Amino acid sequence: MIRVEFTTRDGEKLVVEAEEGANLLDVAQAADMSLEGTCEGQMACSTCHVVVDPEWFGRLPAASENEEDMLDLTAAIERTSRLSCQITLTAELDGLSLRIPRESRDMQRR
């Protein structure tokens, strides 16, 4: 199992476990994080934007050009911003720490 530590929009921490190979967006949604994922991982939106802890950012595979383009359109982008739909959990990412941006809204929840 791969551990992921989320920091919510309100600053609360939640550690969840997921299977290796799981998609981070799916893991976040299963953990009730406020990530809409409108395009269902097709990189046509940025509603799954997360900010990866700087300690972990360099361990992730580089973002594709398409992901970088979508991040350019993201509100409150930071140096370690990524689209969670583009992150596959591997053993090397056990303990991954990230936060949900305060600007994140899941319109399906209201």
Biopython code that builds the backbone (N, CA, C, O; Angstrom):
import numpy as np
from Bio.PDB.StructureBuilder import StructureBuilder

atoms = [
    (1, "MET", "N", (0.841, -1.192, 0.000)),
    (1, "MET", "CA", (0.000, 0.000, 0.000)),
    (1, "MET", "C", (0.883, 1.251, 0.000)),
    (1, "MET", "O", (1.961, 1.279, 0.593)),
    (2, "ILE", "N", (0.391, 2.269, -0.678)),
    (2, "ILE", "CA", (1.095, 3.548, -0.770)),
    (2, "ILE", "C", (0.362, 4.557, 0.110)),
    (2, "ILE", "O", (-0.850, 4.734, -0.019)),
    (3, "ARG", "N", (1.091, 5.209, 0.995)),
    (3, "ARG", "CA", (0.507, 6.238, 1.852)),
    (3, "ARG", "C", (0.597, 7.601, 1.175)),
    (3, "ARG", "O", (1.615, 7.948, 0.575)),
    (4, "VAL", "N", (-0.493, 8.369, 1.282)),
    (4, "VAL", "CA", (-0.540, 9.733, 0.759)),
    (4, "VAL", "C", (-1.078, 10.619, 1.868)),
    (4, "VAL", "O", (-2.100, 10.314, 2.482)),
    (5, "GLU", "N", (-0.376, 11.721, 2.118)),
    (5, "GLU", "CA", (-0.835, 12.676, 3.135)),
    (5, "GLU", "C", (-1.407, 13.899, 2.433)),
    (5, "GLU", "O", (-0.695, 14.628, 1.742)),
    (6, "PHE", "N", (-2.697, 14.109, 2.620)),
    (6, "PHE", "CA", (-3.373, 15.281, 2.088)),
    (6, "PHE", "C", (-3.483, 16.337, 3.167)),
    (6, "PHE", "O", (-3.723, 16.020, 4.332)),
    (7, "THR", "N", (-3.307, 17.587, 2.786)),
    (7, "THR", "CA", (-3.668, 18.703, 3.641)),
    (7, "THR", "C", (-4.859, 19.357, 2.968)),
    (7, "THR", "O", (-4.770, 19.789, 1.819)),
    (8, "THR", "N", (-5.968, 19.431, 3.676)),
    (8, "THR", "CA", (-7.197, 19.961, 3.105)),
    (8, "THR", "C", (-7.110, 21.473, 2.928)),
    (8, "THR", "O", (-6.162, 22.117, 3.376)),
    (9, "ARG", "N", (-8.116, 22.015, 2.269)),
    (9, "ARG", "CA", (-8.204, 23.473, 2.093)),
    (9, "ARG", "C", (-8.185, 24.182, 3.432)),
    (9, "ARG", "O", (-7.727, 25.322, 3.520)),
    (10, "ASP", "N", (-8.677, 23.525, 4.484)),
    (10, "ASP", "CA", (-8.757, 24.128, 5.810)),
    (10, "ASP", "C", (-7.548, 23.834, 6.681)),
    (10, "ASP", "O", (-7.521, 24.212, 7.852)),
    (11, "GLY", "N", (-6.542, 23.161, 6.120)),
    (11, "GLY", "CA", (-5.318, 22.897, 6.858)),
    (11, "GLY", "C", (-5.306, 21.607, 7.653)),
    (11, "GLY", "O", (-4.334, 21.327, 8.355)),
    (12, "GLU", "N", (-6.364, 20.815, 7.559)),
    (12, "GLU", "CA", (-6.390, 19.538, 8.261)),
    (12, "GLU", "C", (-5.593, 18.504, 7.475)),
    (12, "GLU", "O", (-5.571, 18.530, 6.244)),
    (13, "LYS", "N", (-4.942, 17.598, 8.189)),
    (13, "LYS", "CA", (-4.149, 16.552, 7.546)),
    (13, "LYS", "C", (-4.909, 15.230, 7.591)),
    (13, "LYS", "O", (-5.561, 14.893, 8.580)),
    (14, "LEU", "N", (-4.802, 14.497, 6.486)),
    (14, "LEU", "CA", (-5.440, 13.195, 6.383)),
    (14, "LEU", "C", (-4.502, 12.274, 5.638)),
    (14, "LEU", "O", (-4.079, 12.582, 4.523)),
    (15, "VAL", "N", (-4.170, 11.136, 6.247)),
    (15, "VAL", "CA", (-3.316, 10.143, 5.597)),
    (15, "VAL", "C", (-4.216, 9.011, 5.125)),
    (15, "VAL", "O", (-5.011, 8.465, 5.891)),
    (16, "VAL", "N", (-4.075, 8.670, 3.843)),
    (16, "VAL", "CA", (-4.848, 7.566, 3.270)),
    (16, "VAL", "C", (-3.886, 6.564, 2.650)),
    (16, "VAL", "O", (-2.730, 6.886, 2.378)),
    (17, "GLU", "N", (-4.367, 5.365, 2.431)),
    (17, "GLU", "CA", (-3.572, 4.339, 1.761)),
    (17, "GLU", "C", (-4.268, 3.955, 0.470)),
    (17, "GLU", "O", (-5.496, 3.915, 0.397)),
    (18, "ALA", "N", (-3.466, 3.674, -0.549)),
    (18, "ALA", "CA", (-4.002, 3.296, -1.852)),
    (18, "ALA", "C", (-3.102, 2.231, -2.467)),
    (18, "ALA", "O", (-1.945, 2.073, -2.077)),
    (19, "GLU", "N", (-3.640, 1.524, -3.408)),
    (19, "GLU", "CA", (-2.880, 0.507, -4.130)),
    (19, "GLU", "C", (-1.843, 1.157, -5.035)),
    (19, "GLU", "O", (-2.075, 2.236, -5.580)),
    (20, "GLU", "N", (-0.719, 0.508, -5.191)),
    (20, "GLU", "CA", (0.268, 0.956, -6.167)),
    (20, "GLU", "C", (-0.399, 0.927, -7.543)),
    (20, "GLU", "O", (-1.125, -0.011, -7.872)),
    (21, "GLY", "N", (-0.147, 1.960, -8.337)),
    (21, "GLY", "CA", (-0.750, 2.072, -9.662)),
    (21, "GLY", "C", (-2.030, 2.885, -9.678)),
    (21, "GLY", "O", (-2.568, 3.175, -10.746)),
    (22, "ALA", "N", (-2.527, 3.259, -8.494)),
    (22, "ALA", "CA", (-3.749, 4.058, -8.425)),
    (22, "ALA", "C", (-3.478, 5.474, -8.929)),
    (22, "ALA", "O", (-2.367, 5.993, -8.823)),
    (23, "ASN", "N", (-4.516, 6.073, -9.472)),
    (23, "ASN", "CA", (-4.454, 7.452, -9.941)),
    (23, "ASN", "C", (-4.730, 8.365, -8.744)),
    (23, "ASN", "O", (-5.677, 8.136, -7.991)),
    (24, "LEU", "N", (-3.905, 9.396, -8.571)),
    (24, "LEU", "CA", (-4.027, 10.269, -7.405)),
    (24, "LEU", "C", (-5.380, 10.974, -7.344)),
    (24, "LEU", "O", (-5.912, 11.157, -6.250)),
    (25, "LEU", "N", (-5.951, 11.373, -8.471)),
    (25, "LEU", "CA", (-7.274, 11.998, -8.455)),
    (25, "LEU", "C", (-8.310, 11.042, -7.877)),
    (25, "LEU", "O", (-9.126, 11.440, -7.045)),
    (26, "ASP", "N", (-8.285, 9.801, -8.306)),
    (26, "ASP", "CA", (-9.234, 8.809, -7.791)),
    (26, "ASP", "C", (-9.053, 8.615, -6.284)),
    (26, "ASP", "O", (-10.031, 8.506, -5.544)),
    (27, "VAL", "N", (-7.812, 8.574, -5.844)),
    (27, "VAL", "CA", (-7.518, 8.416, -4.417)),
    (27, "VAL", "C", (-8.045, 9.616, -3.634)),
    (27, "VAL", "O", (-8.655, 9.452, -2.577)),
    (28, "ALA", "N", (-7.811, 10.810, -4.149)),
    (28, "ALA", "CA", (-8.276, 12.032, -3.481)),
    (28, "ALA", "C", (-9.795, 12.067, -3.392)),
    (28, "ALA", "O", (-10.348, 12.407, -2.346)),
    (29, "GLN", "N", (-10.467, 11.721, -4.469)),
    (29, "GLN", "CA", (-11.922, 11.734, -4.449)),
    (29, "GLN", "C", (-12.468, 10.679, -3.492)),
    (29, "GLN", "O", (-13.449, 10.933, -2.793)),
    (30, "ALA", "N", (-11.859, 9.514, -3.449)),
    (30, "ALA", "CA", (-12.287, 8.471, -2.515)),
    (30, "ALA", "C", (-12.090, 8.903, -1.065)),
    (30, "ALA", "O", (-12.804, 8.446, -0.172)),
    (31, "ALA", "N", (-11.110, 9.793, -0.833)),
    (31, "ALA", "CA", (-10.832, 10.309, 0.508)),
    (31, "ALA", "C", (-11.657, 11.559, 0.809)),
    (31, "ALA", "O", (-11.464, 12.201, 1.842)),
    (32, "ASP", "N", (-12.576, 11.901, -0.093)),
    (32, "ASP", "CA", (-13.485, 13.034, 0.074)),
    (32, "ASP", "C", (-12.773, 14.384, 0.039)),
    (32, "ASP", "O", (-13.197, 15.340, 0.688)),
    (33, "MET", "N", (-11.674, 14.448, -0.734)),
    (33, "MET", "CA", (-11.004, 15.727, -0.932)),
    (33, "MET", "C", (-11.815, 16.559, -1.932)),
    (33, "MET", "O", (-12.527, 16.016, -2.776)),
    (34, "SER", "N", (-11.696, 17.858, -1.824)),
    (34, "SER", "CA", (-12.458, 18.777, -2.663)),
    (34, "SER", "C", (-11.783, 18.956, -4.025)),
    (34, "SER", "O", (-11.283, 20.035, -4.343)),
    (35, "LEU", "N", (-11.774, 17.890, -4.819)),
    (35, "LEU", "CA", (-11.220, 17.935, -6.169)),
    (35, "LEU", "C", (-12.289, 17.411, -7.120)),
    (35, "LEU", "O", (-12.692, 16.251, -7.031)),
    (36, "GLU", "N", (-12.739, 18.256, -8.016)),
    (36, "GLU", "CA", (-13.843, 17.883, -8.886)),
    (36, "GLU", "C", (-13.431, 16.919, -9.992)),
    (36, "GLU", "O", (-14.111, 15.919, -10.221)),
    (37, "GLY", "N", (-12.330, 17.204, -10.681)),
    (37, "GLY", "CA", (-11.912, 16.338, -11.775)),
    (37, "GLY", "C", (-12.942, 16.313, -12.898)),
    (37, "GLY", "O", (-13.306, 15.247, -13.394)),
    (38, "THR", "N", (-13.399, 17.470, -13.288)),
    (38, "THR", "CA", (-14.480, 17.610, -14.271)),
    (38, "THR", "C", (-14.252, 16.814, -15.542)),
    (38, "THR", "O", (-15.182, 16.188, -16.050)),
    (39, "CYS", "N", (-13.038, 16.826, -16.065)),
    (39, "CYS", "CA", (-12.765, 16.173, -17.357)),
    (39, "CYS", "C", (-12.415, 14.700, -17.200)),
    (39, "CYS", "O", (-12.109, 14.027, -18.184)),
    (40, "GLU", "N", (-12.459, 14.193, -15.974)),
    (40, "GLU", "CA", (-12.184, 12.786, -15.684)),
    (40, "GLU", "C", (-10.804, 12.338, -16.159)),
    (40, "GLU", "O", (-10.643, 11.237, -16.686)),
    (41, "GLY", "N", (-9.817, 13.203, -15.967)),
    (41, "GLY", "CA", (-8.437, 12.837, -16.257)),
    (41, "GLY", "C", (-7.996, 13.029, -17.692)),
    (41, "GLY", "O", (-6.953, 12.507, -18.086)),
    (42, "GLN", "N", (-8.757, 13.760, -18.482)),
    (42, "GLN", "CA", (-8.420, 13.955, -19.894)),
    (42, "GLN", "C", (-7.560, 15.193, -20.142)),
    (42, "GLN", "O", (-7.276, 15.527, -21.292)),
    (43, "MET", "N", (-7.146, 15.874, -19.081)),
    (43, "MET", "CA", (-6.350, 17.110, -19.156)),
    (43, "MET", "C", (-7.045, 18.196, -19.970)),
    (43, "MET", "O", (-6.407, 18.908, -20.745)),
    (44, "ALA", "N", (-8.354, 18.316, -19.785)),
    (44, "ALA", "CA", (-9.122, 19.360, -20.446)),
    (44, "ALA", "C", (-9.590, 20.408, -19.436)),
    (44, "ALA", "O", (-10.334, 21.325, -19.785)),
    (45, "CYS", "N", (-9.156, 20.270, -18.194)),
    (45, "CYS", "CA", (-9.507, 21.241, -17.157)),
    (45, "CYS", "C", (-8.386, 21.225, -16.113)),
    (45, "CYS", "O", (-7.396, 20.509, -16.263)),
    (46, "SER", "N", (-8.554, 22.010, -15.076)),
    (46, "SER", "CA", (-7.553, 21.989, -14.000)),
    (46, "SER", "C", (-8.232, 21.857, -12.643)),
    (46, "SER", "O", (-7.708, 22.328, -11.633)),
    (47, "THR", "N", (-9.394, 21.218, -12.619)),
    (47, "THR", "CA", (-10.145, 21.100, -11.372)),
    (47, "THR", "C", (-9.607, 20.020, -10.436)),
    (47, "THR", "O", (-10.201, 19.742, -9.394)),
    (48, "CYS", "N", (-8.485, 19.415, -10.810)),
    (48, "CYS", "CA", (-7.838, 18.436, -9.919)),
    (48, "CYS", "C", (-6.457, 18.933, -9.486)),
    (48, "CYS", "O", (-5.602, 18.147, -9.077)),
    (49, "HIS", "N", (-6.252, 20.247, -9.581)),
    (49, "HIS", "CA", (-4.985, 20.882, -9.221)),
    (49, "HIS", "C", (-4.648, 20.642, -7.747)),
    (49, "HIS", "O", (-5.474, 20.866, -6.862)),
    (50, "VAL", "N", (-3.422, 20.184, -7.506)),
    (50, "VAL", "CA", (-2.889, 20.027, -6.154)),
    (50, "VAL", "C", (-1.518, 20.694, -6.095)),
    (50, "VAL", "O", (-0.878, 20.928, -7.120)),
    (51, "VAL", "N", (-1.088, 20.989, -4.885)),
    (51, "VAL", "CA", (0.248, 21.542, -4.677)),
    (51, "VAL", "C", (1.052, 20.491, -3.923)),
    (51, "VAL", "O", (0.751, 20.164, -2.775)),
    (52, "VAL", "N", (2.067, 19.976, -4.577)),
    (52, "VAL", "CA", (2.899, 18.916, -4.018)),
    (52, "VAL", "C", (3.934, 19.539, -3.083)),
    (52, "VAL", "O", (4.519, 20.577, -3.390)),
    (53, "ASP", "N", (4.147, 18.897, -1.952)),
    (53, "ASP", "CA", (5.174, 19.351, -1.015)),
    (53, "ASP", "C", (6.507, 19.411, -1.760)),
    (53, "ASP", "O", (6.850, 18.471, -2.475)),
    (54, "PRO", "N", (7.266, 20.504, -1.604)),
    (54, "PRO", "CA", (8.533, 20.643, -2.328)),
    (54, "PRO", "C", (9.479, 19.456, -2.147)),
    (54, "PRO", "O", (10.233, 19.122, -3.061)),
    (55, "GLU", "N", (9.446, 18.820, -0.984)),
    (55, "GLU", "CA", (10.298, 17.653, -0.725)),
    (55, "GLU", "C", (9.962, 16.500, -1.679)),
    (55, "GLU", "O", (10.831, 15.692, -2.006)),
    (56, "TRP", "N", (8.730, 16.427, -2.115)),
    (56, "TRP", "CA", (8.272, 15.337, -2.973)),
    (56, "TRP", "C", (8.225, 15.704, -4.445)),
    (56, "TRP", "O", (8.240, 14.817, -5.299)),
    (57, "PHE", "N", (8.168, 16.973, -4.756)),
    (57, "PHE", "CA", (7.955, 17.409, -6.138)),
    (57, "PHE", "C", (8.983, 16.823, -7.110)),
    (57, "PHE", "O", (8.615, 16.364, -8.191)),
    (58, "GLY", "N", (10.238, 16.833, -6.746)),
    (58, "GLY", "CA", (11.294, 16.323, -7.615)),
    (58, "GLY", "C", (11.264, 14.821, -7.817)),
    (58, "GLY", "O", (11.927, 14.302, -8.716)),
    (59, "ARG", "N", (10.512, 14.125, -7.002)),
    (59, "ARG", "CA", (10.415, 12.664, -7.124)),
    (59, "ARG", "C", (9.355, 12.242, -8.145)),
    (59, "ARG", "O", (9.309, 11.087, -8.566)),
    (60, "LEU", "N", (8.513, 13.186, -8.531)),
    (60, "LEU", "CA", (7.471, 12.883, -9.507)),
    (60, "LEU", "C", (8.048, 12.895, -10.913)),
    (60, "LEU", "O", (8.996, 13.632, -11.185)),
    (61, "PRO", "N", (7.492, 12.092, -11.804)),
    (61, "PRO", "CA", (7.885, 12.219, -13.217)),
    (61, "PRO", "C", (7.550, 13.640, -13.685)),
    (61, "PRO", "O", (6.600, 14.250, -13.195)),
    (62, "ALA", "N", (8.314, 14.148, -14.611)),
    (62, "ALA", "CA", (8.076, 15.507, -15.112)),
    (62, "ALA", "C", (6.693, 15.614, -15.736)),
    (62, "ALA", "O", (6.184, 14.658, -16.323)),
    (63, "ALA", "N", (6.102, 16.776, -15.603)),
    (63, "ALA", "CA", (4.804, 17.039, -16.227)),
    (63, "ALA", "C", (4.977, 17.083, -17.737)),
    (63, "ALA", "O", (5.992, 17.557, -18.247)),
    (64, "SER", "N", (3.975, 16.583, -18.441)),
    (64, "SER", "CA", (3.996, 16.656, -19.908)),
    (64, "SER", "C", (3.756, 18.098, -20.352)),
    (64, "SER", "O", (3.329, 18.937, -19.559)),
    (65, "GLU", "N", (4.028, 18.369, -21.597)),
    (65, "GLU", "CA", (3.779, 19.712, -22.138)),
    (65, "GLU", "C", (2.292, 20.047, -22.032)),
    (65, "GLU", "O", (1.937, 21.185, -21.726)),
    (66, "ASN", "N", (1.420, 19.068, -22.281)),
    (66, "ASN", "CA", (-0.025, 19.309, -22.169)),
    (66, "ASN", "C", (-0.425, 19.653, -20.738)),
    (66, "ASN", "O", (-1.252, 20.538, -20.516)),
    (67, "GLU", "N", (0.161, 18.958, -19.772)),
    (67, "GLU", "CA", (-0.143, 19.270, -18.372)),
    (67, "GLU", "C", (0.354, 20.658, -18.024)),
    (67, "GLU", "O", (-0.353, 21.419, -17.364)),
    (68, "GLU", "N", (1.554, 21.000, -18.456)),
    (68, "GLU", "CA", (2.101, 22.345, -18.212)),
    (68, "GLU", "C", (1.183, 23.414, -18.801)),
    (68, "GLU", "O", (0.938, 24.441, -18.170)),
    (69, "ASP", "N", (0.673, 23.171, -20.018)),
    (69, "ASP", "CA", (-0.236, 24.134, -20.651)),
    (69, "ASP", "C", (-1.505, 24.312, -19.827)),
    (69, "ASP", "O", (-1.984, 25.433, -19.657)),
    (70, "MET", "N", (-2.047, 23.216, -19.318)),
    (70, "MET", "CA", (-3.264, 23.304, -18.509)),
    (70, "MET", "C", (-2.982, 23.993, -17.181)),
    (70, "MET", "O", (-3.813, 24.759, -16.693)),
    (71, "LEU", "N", (-1.824, 23.732, -16.594)),
    (71, "LEU", "CA", (-1.461, 24.395, -15.339)),
    (71, "LEU", "C", (-1.332, 25.901, -15.528)),
    (71, "LEU", "O", (-1.602, 26.668, -14.604)),
    (72, "ASP", "N", (-0.920, 26.327, -16.720)),
    (72, "ASP", "CA", (-0.814, 27.768, -17.000)),
    (72, "ASP", "C", (-2.161, 28.472, -16.867)),
    (72, "ASP", "O", (-2.202, 29.685, -16.660)),
    (73, "LEU", "N", (-3.248, 27.741, -16.980)),
    (73, "LEU", "CA", (-4.596, 28.304, -16.891)),
    (73, "LEU", "C", (-5.198, 28.163, -15.495)),
    (73, "LEU", "O", (-6.343, 28.551, -15.263)),
    (74, "THR", "N", (-4.422, 27.606, -14.571)),
    (74, "THR", "CA", (-4.910, 27.276, -13.232)),
    (74, "THR", "C", (-4.819, 28.468, -12.294)),
    (74, "THR", "O", (-3.816, 29.182, -12.272)),
    (75, "ALA", "N", (-5.881, 28.677, -11.516)),
    (75, "ALA", "CA", (-5.865, 29.720, -10.488)),
    (75, "ALA", "C", (-4.913, 29.313, -9.366)),
    (75, "ALA", "O", (-4.825, 28.137, -9.013)),
    (76, "ALA", "N", (-4.221, 30.269, -8.823)),
    (76, "ALA", "CA", (-3.358, 30.069, -7.655)),
    (76, "ALA", "C", (-2.265, 29.028, -7.890)),
    (76, "ALA", "O", (-1.927, 28.266, -6.984)),
    (77, "ILE", "N", (-1.723, 28.994, -9.082)),
    (77, "ILE", "CA", (-0.647, 28.053, -9.397)),
    (77, "ILE", "C", (0.588, 28.369, -8.549)),
    (77, "ILE", "O", (0.880, 29.528, -8.256)),
    (78, "GLU", "N", (1.288, 27.330, -8.173)),
    (78, "GLU", "CA", (2.540, 27.470, -7.431)),
    (78, "GLU", "C", (3.622, 26.677, -8.146)),
    (78, "GLU", "O", (3.330, 25.911, -9.064)),
    (79, "ARG", "N", (4.855, 26.854, -7.734)),
    (79, "ARG", "CA", (5.981, 26.190, -8.382)),
    (79, "ARG", "C", (5.828, 24.672, -8.376)),
    (79, "ARG", "O", (6.280, 24.003, -9.305)),
    (80, "THR", "N", (5.201, 24.124, -7.348)),
    (80, "THR", "CA", (5.067, 22.673, -7.243)),
    (80, "THR", "C", (3.646, 22.193, -7.558)),
    (80, "THR", "O", (3.231, 21.130, -7.095)),
    (81, "SER", "N", (2.910, 22.972, -8.337)),
    (81, "SER", "CA", (1.555, 22.578, -8.733)),
    (81, "SER", "C", (1.597, 21.445, -9.749)),
    (81, "SER", "O", (2.475, 21.390, -10.610)),
    (82, "ARG", "N", (0.628, 20.544, -9.629)),
    (82, "ARG", "CA", (0.450, 19.451, -10.591)),
    (82, "ARG", "C", (-1.039, 19.148, -10.712)),
    (82, "ARG", "O", (-1.838, 19.546, -9.865)),
    (83, "LEU", "N", (-1.392, 18.446, -11.766)),
    (83, "LEU", "CA", (-2.747, 17.930, -11.916)),
    (83, "LEU", "C", (-2.749, 16.524, -11.330)),
    (83, "LEU", "O", (-1.990, 15.661, -11.773)),
    (84, "SER", "N", (-3.593, 16.297, -10.344)),
    (84, "SER", "CA", (-3.582, 14.997, -9.668)),
    (84, "SER", "C", (-3.953, 13.859, -10.604)),
    (84, "SER", "O", (-3.560, 12.717, -10.369)),
    (85, "CYS", "N", (-4.704, 14.151, -11.660)),
    (85, "CYS", "CA", (-5.083, 13.090, -12.603)),
    (85, "CYS", "C", (-3.888, 12.553, -13.378)),
    (85, "CYS", "O", (-3.984, 11.501, -14.011)),
    (86, "GLN", "N", (-2.771, 13.255, -13.336)),
    (86, "GLN", "CA", (-1.588, 12.853, -14.090)),
    (86, "GLN", "C", (-0.537, 12.179, -13.222)),
    (86, "GLN", "O", (0.579, 11.929, -13.678)),
    (87, "ILE", "N", (-0.889, 11.881, -11.966)),
    (87, "ILE", "CA", (0.063, 11.257, -11.048)),
    (87, "ILE", "C", (-0.405, 9.835, -10.730)),
    (87, "ILE", "O", (-1.493, 9.627, -10.195)),
    (88, "THR", "N", (0.437, 8.875, -11.070)),
    (88, "THR", "CA", (0.187, 7.473, -10.749)),
    (88, "THR", "C", (1.047, 7.113, -9.544)),
    (88, "THR", "O", (2.250, 7.376, -9.530)),
    (89, "LEU", "N", (0.430, 6.515, -8.540)),
    (89, "LEU", "CA", (1.164, 6.183, -7.321)),
    (89, "LEU", "C", (2.065, 4.972, -7.541)),
    (89, "LEU", "O", (1.639, 3.933, -8.047)),
    (90, "THR", "N", (3.315, 5.142, -7.146)),
    (90, "THR", "CA", (4.317, 4.082, -7.228)),
    (90, "THR", "C", (4.936, 3.905, -5.845)),
    (90, "THR", "O", (4.732, 4.735, -4.959)),
    (91, "ALA", "N", (5.681, 2.840, -5.661)),
    (91, "ALA", "CA", (6.345, 2.588, -4.384)),
    (91, "ALA", "C", (7.254, 3.749, -3.992)),
    (91, "ALA", "O", (7.400, 4.057, -2.809)),
    (92, "GLU", "N", (7.865, 4.393, -4.988)),
    (92, "GLU", "CA", (8.752, 5.527, -4.719)),
    (92, "GLU", "C", (8.000, 6.722, -4.138)),
    (92, "GLU", "O", (8.613, 7.616, -3.555)),
    (93, "LEU", "N", (6.682, 6.740, -4.292)),
    (93, "LEU", "CA", (5.882, 7.867, -3.800)),
    (93, "LEU", "C", (5.202, 7.560, -2.469)),
    (93, "LEU", "O", (4.331, 8.314, -2.037)),
    (94, "ASP", "N", (5.585, 6.462, -1.810)),
    (94, "ASP", "CA", (5.016, 6.131, -0.509)),
    (94, "ASP", "C", (5.337, 7.247, 0.478)),
    (94, "ASP", "O", (6.505, 7.537, 0.738)),
    (95, "GLY", "N", (4.300, 7.871, 1.025)),
    (95, "GLY", "CA", (4.472, 8.993, 1.942)),
    (95, "GLY", "C", (4.256, 10.341, 1.276)),
    (95, "GLY", "O", (4.412, 11.377, 1.922)),
    (96, "LEU", "N", (3.901, 10.348, -0.001)),
    (96, "LEU", "CA", (3.682, 11.584, -0.758)),
    (96, "LEU", "C", (2.824, 12.559, 0.035)),
    (96, "LEU", "O", (1.795, 12.186, 0.598)),
    (97, "SER", "N", (3.262, 13.811, 0.071)),
    (97, "SER", "CA", (2.558, 14.851, 0.813)),
    (97, "SER", "C", (2.166, 15.965, -0.152)),
    (97, "SER", "O", (2.979, 16.437, -0.946)),
    (98, "LEU", "N", (0.909, 16.370, -0.064)),
    (98, "LEU", "CA", (0.419, 17.442, -0.932)),
    (98, "LEU", "C", (-0.737, 18.151, -0.256)),
    (98, "LEU", "O", (-1.264, 17.696, 0.759)),
    (99, "ARG", "N", (-1.122, 19.285, -0.846)),
    (99, "ARG", "CA", (-2.259, 20.000, -0.276)),
    (99, "ARG", "C", (-3.238, 20.406, -1.363)),
    (99, "ARG", "O", (-2.889, 20.582, -2.531)),
    (100, "ILE", "N", (-4.451, 20.543, -0.931)),
    (100, "ILE", "CA", (-5.528, 21.000, -1.799)),
    (100, "ILE", "C", (-5.533, 22.527, -1.708)),
    (100, "ILE", "O", (-5.639, 23.073, -0.610)),
    (101, "PRO", "N", (-5.421, 23.223, -2.841)),
    (101, "PRO", "CA", (-5.404, 24.693, -2.780)),
    (101, "PRO", "C", (-6.704, 25.254, -2.191)),
    (101, "PRO", "O", (-7.778, 24.687, -2.389)),
    (102, "ARG", "N", (-6.595, 26.352, -1.479)),
    (102, "ARG", "CA", (-7.784, 26.990, -0.894)),
    (102, "ARG", "C", (-8.784, 27.379, -1.974)),
    (102, "ARG", "O", (-9.986, 27.424, -1.713)),
    (103, "GLU", "N", (-8.308, 27.660, -3.174)),
    (103, "GLU", "CA", (-9.177, 28.084, -4.268)),
    (103, "GLU", "C", (-9.928, 26.916, -4.905)),
    (103, "GLU", "O", (-10.805, 27.126, -5.743)),
    (104, "SER", "N", (-9.594, 25.708, -4.518)),
    (104, "SER", "CA", (-10.212, 24.514, -5.092)),
    (104, "SER", "C", (-11.690, 24.460, -4.725)),
    (104, "SER", "O", (-12.059, 24.644, -3.565)),
    (105, "ARG", "N", (-12.530, 24.206, -5.725)),
    (105, "ARG", "CA", (-13.970, 24.077, -5.504)),
    (105, "ARG", "C", (-14.473, 22.836, -6.229)),
    (105, "ARG", "O", (-14.113, 22.585, -7.379)),
    (106, "ASP", "N", (-15.289, 22.083, -5.559)),
    (106, "ASP", "CA", (-15.923, 20.934, -6.178)),
    (106, "ASP", "C", (-17.397, 21.298, -6.351)),
    (106, "ASP", "O", (-18.185, 21.206, -5.410)),
    (107, "MET", "N", (-17.756, 21.712, -7.564)),
    (107, "MET", "CA", (-19.117, 22.183, -7.825)),
    (107, "MET", "C", (-20.150, 21.064, -7.701)),
    (107, "MET", "O", (-21.346, 21.342, -7.612)),
    (108, "GLN", "N", (-19.718, 19.830, -7.694)),
    (108, "GLN", "CA", (-20.656, 18.729, -7.534)),
    (108, "GLN", "C", (-21.129, 18.611, -6.086)),
    (108, "GLN", "O", (-22.157, 17.990, -5.819)),
    (109, "ARG", "N", (-20.383, 19.205, -5.150)),
    (109, "ARG", "CA", (-20.725, 19.132, -3.728)),
    (109, "ARG", "C", (-21.622, 20.270, -3.277)),
    (109, "ARG", "O", (-22.568, 20.069, -2.516)),
    (110, "ARG", "N", (-21.318, 21.450, -3.748)),
    (110, "ARG", "CA", (-21.969, 22.709, -3.359)),
    (110, "ARG", "C", (-22.065, 22.799, -1.891)),
    (110, "ARG", "O", (-22.581, 23.786, -1.365)),
]
sb = StructureBuilder()
sb.init_structure("model")
sb.init_model(0)
sb.init_chain("A")
sb.init_seg("    ")
for serial, (resi, resn, name, xyz) in enumerate(atoms, 1):
    if name == "N":
        sb.init_residue(resn, " ", resi, " ")
    sb.init_atom(name, np.array(xyz, "f"), 0.0, 1.0, " ", f" {name:<3s}", serial, name[0])
structure = sb.get_structure()
